[in-house]
Amino acid sequence: ESHGEAQLASAVCYVRLRRGRELELGQRAVERSREPAATRAVVLAAKRRIGQPERPYHITPLDEPGETFPRSAEQVLQDIYLHVIRRATQMLLDWGRQDIIISRLAITHPSRFSVAQIGHLKRSASQALEEHLAGYPTSSLKAAEPLTLHEPIGAALHFLNDWRQQAALFEEWKERVTLVSGNAQQLAYHLFVYDFGGGTLDMTLISVDAQR
């Protein structure tokens, strides 16, 4: 998220490629895609083309209109991951947390993805992390293997990890949920998450025992 606004990280606009990679992600990239001059600078949902090297994107960056660069879906994802890692690292530095170094990524994927497609995602993430860690003044830093999750499972875990959501549930449902062992500070419920779009339907049903 950026300043409380959810971002669509799968949308990327290339500003430059030859003179260093400069990207715009999220809603800004989506807005760019509506500009005629930026049509070939924007890639939407590269993850859907993963594992298809015969179908590269032909990208013409905004600031390099006379050049076109073939880029596979895996390379586009690597660019996105690296950009997100660097943005997150800068946020940590702004918060005074120089002691935290990002060395692992968690990536969600459609439930229909094959083992091979998930492998491509992991390689893109690992390469982005390795490039990021290469900028540190020590060779002992190693990228950990990325963690992959089905998209609806990732959405459910994100919901459960937000304490504000949990606090709201306790207040809204305290009179309507099943209390566990008569404990007013603990409740049990089922969380159903579905992802309906792009021609597929993914679902996750989780049983939750939550404590306040």
N, C-alpha and C positions, 0 to 999 in steps of 0.2 A: 504494500500500500504506500501511497505518497500523500502526506498531509491529510490522511483520513479518507482519501478517495481510492477506491479499488482500481487496480490497473490490469490491463489485458496484456500480460507479458508476452503472449504468443504473437502479438502484432509488432513488427519491427520495421523501421524505416532507416535505410542506409543513407547517411549524409556524406561520408567519405569512406573509401576503402584503400586506394593506393597510398594516400598520404596519411596513413594511420586510420584505424577503424573508429569511426564515430557513428553512434546509433541514436535513434529515438525509439523508445518503447511505449507500449500501452496505448492509451486513448489518443495521445498525440500522433502516433503512427497511423491509427485508424482514420483520424481526421486528414492526415496527409494523403491517404489512399484515395480520397475524393478529389484531390487536385490533379488535373490532367498532366501537369509537368512531373508529378511524383509517382505516376502509375507504376513505373518499372523500378522504383526505389523501395517499394513497400512489399513485404512478404507477410502473409496472414496464415497462421496455423501451419507452420512448417512441419510440425510433428505428424501431420496427416500424410506427409509424403516421405516419411522416414523409410529407409531401406530400399529406395528406388533411385540408385545412382544414374540411371539412364534418363531421369527427368530432373535435371538441375534447374535452378532458377537463374535467369539471365538478368542481372541487377545493374541498373544504371544509377549510381548515387546522385543525390541532389547537387552536390558541389563539384561533381565530376561528370557533367552531362555528355561529354564526348567519349566516355569510356563505358564498356560493358564487361561485367565480370561473371563468369559462370560460378555458381555456388550451390553445392548440394544441400539437401535438407539438414544433414548432419553438421555441415559447416555453419549453416544459419543458426542452428540450435547452440552450437559451441559459442558463437558470437553473443547470443542472447544470455547464455549462462555466465559468460565472462563479464558481460556488462552488469548483470544483476549482482554478481559477487563483488565487483569493484564498487558499486553503489552501496552495498551493504557494509563493506569494509570502511568506506568513507563515513558512513553513519556512525559506526563504532568509534572511529577516531574523533568525530565531532562530540561524541559522548564521553570522551576521555578513556576509552577502553582499548588502549594499545595492546593489552595483554591477551586479547581474543583474536585468534587467527582462524579464518574460515578454511576448513580442510575437508569438508564433506557436504554433499548436497542431497536433499530429498526431492525426488521427482515423481510426479503423478503421471499416469498414462491411461488411455481408454482401456476398459476391461477386455476388449476384443484384441488387443495387441498380442502378437505372437512373441515367443521367446527371442526370436531373431530381432524383432523390432525393439524390444526392451533392451537387448544387448547394444543396439545402435545408440539408444538414448544414453546408456551408461557410458559408452565410449566418448560421446560428445561432452558429457558432464566431466568425465575424468580428464579429458584433454584441456577443457577450460580451467579446471582447478590446477592442473600442472603448469599451465601458462601463468596463472595468477601467482602460484607459489614460487615460480622461478624468479619473481621480482624481489623476493626476500633475500637478505644478505647471509643466508645459510643454506646449505645443500641438504640438511637433515630433515627438512619438511617434506612430507609425502602426502599425496592425495589419497584419502580413504575411498574405498569403493562406494559409489553412490547408492543410496537407499531408494528403492522404487515402490510405489504404492498404486493400487487401482484408484482412479479419480474419485469415485464415490466414497471409498474408504478414507482417502486423504481429506475430503470435504468433511466427513464425520469427525475425524480426529481434530481438524482445525476448529470445528464447532466446540468440541469438548475441551479444547485447550484454552478457550477464551473464557476467563473467569467471569467476565461481565455477562456472558450468555448464561452461565451456570447460576449466577446470582439472580438473574431475571427469572429463571425457571423456578428457583426456590420460592420466590415471592408470588409468582403467578400460579404455581401448581400446588402450593403447600396444602391446600384444602382438597385437592383433587387427585393426588397421587397416592400410591401405596407406601405407607411408612414401613421401613425395615425394622423389625424387632421393636416397634413402638418408639423408635428414636426420632424425635422431631427434627434432628439435624442431619438426617440421612434419608434419601429417597431413592426409589428404583423406578426406572421407566425404560421404554424402548425408543430408540432413535432410528427413524427410517429416512435415508437419503437417496435421492434418485437423480440421475443425470440424463435428461431427455433432450436429445438434439443430435444433429449431424447424421441422422439415420439410425442411431443406436439408442438403446435404453439400458443403462447400468444402474443397479440398485444395491444398497447395503442396509442391512438391518442389524443394529447393535443393541444388546442389552446392557444397561448402565446402572450401576450402583454408585450413587454420588453422595459425598459428604460435604457439608458446608464448613 
